[in-house]
Amino acid sequence: MSFSSLPTELVRQIIESSVPSNFDMFTYEDRQTALRNLALVSLRFARIAQPALFVVAWFKTFQEVDTVLDDIEGRGWSHVLREVFIEATGFYAASQLNSLALKSQGLRSLVLYLPQGYPLDLYPIRLVPGEYI
């Protein structure tokens, strides 16, 4: 049996087991690099590794949230985003958090790192389906 004849589910498990499944700020860049490199191996690997890049996401600004949400929505991957860490150092708009809540069908964890005294309206988080909180 050759590697190319393995079922897609098994290849997916191999790829996913090669990177951390949870957010860790010390290994995040290594995780993303490994997935990008795996996506270059073959078309089959790309179909598995590219969506995995968005399972765990670290945003430095709320503007990045909109860009990534538009990208994954355009690809039909809204369900893949599971764990989000937002380091809110830029301008905050409630609409960006609202978009995240509405467009991330698989969201399981949302961590907001805010500078002390940074204002934040958490109302849009109520829009996240209860089974994900």
Secondary structure, DSSP 8 states (H G I E B T S, - for coil): --GGGS-HHHHHHHHHHTS-SS--TTTHHHHHHHHHHHHTT-HHHHHHHHHHTTTEEEESSHHHHHHHHHHHHHTT-TTT--EEEEE--S---HHHHHHHHHH-TT--EEEEE--TT-----GGGGGS-GGG-
